[in-house]
Amino acid sequence: NGNAGFQQVLERLESDPVCQRLSLKSFLILPFQRITRLKLLLQNILKRTRPGSVEEVQATQAYDALEKLIKDCNENVQRMKSTEELIYLSQKIEFECKIFPLISQSRRLVKCGELTALDFNNLSPKWKVTTRPIYLHLFNDRLLLSRPKE
């Protein structure tokens, strides 16, 4: 989005009749769709092969290899999504001092959300309760509390 030249070239390419008005995203997702279609094809082949035959053994081996490939692809997609979340979060959070690098290969965001902190002022004769929002960011190896910048 930040590179105007890239955006112009991308728009020109996507409007080309050869691309059939498909976006870059659809071209990037096509290999994953093909892999899942191959899995369905192999399942149908396995249903129609004679049990105990050489063809069944080969189709089973191909199916197992494809299952492993799909699992690896899904794990890599999840890892990339996690890294994108960390990058987005690191752009939003401003540390007064860098305590630890937020973006790491092994770190992933498990849960995040807004909480309400209660402050009790017991200096006054009446108990006064004030609230302020804080954010909880639970990573697989750290817990980070943050507050909105005032």
Secondary structure, DSSP 8 states (H G I E B T S, - for coil): ---HHHHHHHHHHHHSGGGTT--HHHHHHHHHHHHHHHHHHHHHHHHHS-TTSHHHHHHHHHHHHHHHHHHHHHHHHHHHHHHHHHHHHHHH---SS--S-S--SS--EEEEEEEEEEEEE-SSSS-EEEEEEEEEEEESS-EEEE----
